[in-house]
Amino acid sequence: MRRGYILFSFVLLIVVGGMIFFLSLKKTALIQSILQESQSQVWLVLHMQSFRNVLKEKLQNQQIAFSKSNFAEFSMRFDRVYHYKAILTRVENTLGSEIYWVDILGTQEGASQKYSMSFQSFLYW
C-alpha cells in the first residue's frame, strides 16, 4: 500500500511537470508570434512612408497620367510582400499650386495573417 502511494505521487509529479513544461513552450511560441506580427505591422507603416515619397516625386515630375475626369491610379510593391495602391484625384485650383486628394491602401501578403492599412490626405506643393 505504501509503495502505491509513492508510485502515485511520482507519476502525478511527472504529469504536472510535463503540463507546466508544455504550457511554457506554448507561451514562448505565442510571444514570438506576437513579436513577429508587430514587426510586420511596423514594416507596413515604414513602407507606406516610402510609397508616399515615391508618389509625391512622380506627381512632381508628372509621370502619372490622369484621365479626363482627373483620376489616376498608382501601385507599387516592396519586398514582394507589401503592396500599395493609390487612387489620386486632381483638385481644381486657381491659386497656381498643385493639389491632389490621395487615398492609399497598403496590404501585407504572403504571411499566415494579413494586415492592411489605409491613408487619406491632400498632397500639394
C-alpha positions as CSV (number, residue, x, y, z in Angstrom):
1,M,0.0,0.0,0.0
2,R,2.7,2.4,0.9
3,R,4.6,1.6,-2.3
4,G,1.4,2.5,-4.2
5,Y,1.3,6.0,-2.7
6,I,4.9,6.7,-3.5
7,L,4.4,5.5,-7.1
8,F,1.1,7.5,-7.5
9,S,2.9,10.6,-6.2
10,F,5.8,10.1,-8.5
11,V,3.5,9.7,-11.6
12,L,1.4,12.7,-10.6
13,L,4.6,14.8,-10.2
14,I,5.8,13.8,-13.7
15,V,2.3,14.6,-15.3
16,V,2.1,18.0,-13.6
17,G,5.7,18.8,-14.6
18,G,5.0,17.8,-18.2
19,M,1.9,20.1,-18.3
20,I,3.9,23.0,-16.9
21,F,6.7,22.4,-19.4
22,F,4.2,22.2,-22.3
23,L,2.4,25.4,-21.3
24,S,5.7,27.3,-21.0
25,L,6.7,26.2,-24.6
26,K,3.3,27.3,-25.8
27,K,3.7,30.7,-24.1
28,T,7.1,31.2,-25.7
29,A,5.8,30.4,-29.1
30,L,2.9,32.8,-28.6
31,I,5.3,35.6,-27.6
32,Q,7.5,35.0,-30.7
33,S,4.4,35.1,-32.9
34,I,3.2,38.4,-31.4
35,L,6.7,39.9,-31.8
36,Q,6.8,38.8,-35.4
37,E,3.3,40.2,-36.2
38,S,4.1,43.6,-34.7
39,Q,7.3,43.7,-36.7
40,S,5.3,43.1,-39.8
41,Q,3.0,46.0,-39.0
42,V,6.0,48.3,-38.4
43,W,7.4,47.4,-41.8
44,L,3.9,48.0,-43.3
45,V,3.9,51.6,-41.9
46,L,7.5,52.3,-42.9
47,H,7.0,51.2,-46.5
48,M,3.8,53.4,-46.5
49,Q,6.0,56.4,-45.9
50,S,8.4,55.4,-48.7
51,F,5.5,54.9,-51.0
52,R,4.1,58.4,-50.3
53,N,7.6,59.9,-51.1
54,V,7.8,58.0,-54.4
55,L,4.2,59.0,-55.2
56,K,4.9,62.7,-54.5
57,E,8.1,62.6,-56.6
58,K,6.2,61.0,-59.6
59,L,3.5,63.6,-59.3
60,Q,6.0,66.5,-59.2
61,N,7.7,65.0,-62.3
62,Q,4.3,64.5,-64.0
63,Q,5.0,60.8,-64.5
64,I,1.4,59.7,-63.6
65,A,-1.2,60.1,-66.3
66,F,-4.6,61.4,-65.3
67,S,-7.9,60.6,-67.0
68,K,-10.2,63.3,-68.4
69,S,-12.2,63.1,-65.1
70,N,-9.0,63.9,-63.1
71,F,-8.5,60.4,-61.7
72,A,-5.4,58.3,-61.7
73,E,-4.1,55.1,-60.1
74,F,-0.6,54.1,-59.0
75,S,0.6,50.9,-57.4
76,M,3.9,49.6,-56.1
77,R,5.3,46.6,-54.3
78,F,8.1,46.4,-51.7
79,D,9.9,43.1,-50.9
80,R,7.2,41.1,-52.8
81,V,5.1,41.2,-49.6
82,Y,4.0,44.8,-49.1
83,H,1.6,46.0,-51.8
84,Y,0.4,49.6,-52.0
85,K,-2.3,51.1,-54.3
86,A,-3.1,54.8,-54.5
87,I,-6.2,56.4,-56.1
88,L,-5.5,60.0,-56.9
89,T,-7.9,62.9,-57.7
90,R,-6.6,66.2,-59.1
91,V,-8.3,69.1,-57.3
92,E,-9.1,72.1,-59.5
93,N,-7.2,75.0,-58.1
94,T,-7.0,78.6,-59.3
95,L,-4.2,79.6,-56.9
96,G,-1.4,78.1,-59.0
97,S,-0.3,75.2,-56.8
98,E,-0.9,71.5,-57.5
99,I,-3.3,69.8,-55.1
100,Y,-4.2,66.1,-55.1
101,W,-6.5,64.0,-52.9
102,V,-4.8,60.7,-52.3
103,D,-6.3,57.5,-51.0
104,I,-3.7,54.8,-50.3
105,L,-4.4,51.2,-49.3
106,G,-1.4,49.1,-48.1
107,T,-1.6,45.4,-47.6
108,Q,0.9,42.8,-46.4
109,E,0.5,39.5,-48.2
110,G,2.3,36.2,-48.0
111,A,2.2,35.7,-44.2
112,S,-0.2,33.5,-42.3
113,Q,-2.0,36.6,-41.2
114,K,-2.7,39.6,-43.5
115,Y,-2.6,43.2,-42.4
116,S,-3.8,46.3,-44.1
117,M,-3.8,50.0,-43.5
118,S,-5.2,53.0,-45.3
119,F,-4.3,56.6,-45.6
120,Q,-6.2,59.6,-46.9
121,S,-4.6,63.0,-47.3
122,F,-4.1,66.0,-49.6
123,L,-0.7,66.3,-51.3
124,Y,0.3,69.8,-52.5
125,W,3.3,71.9,-53.4
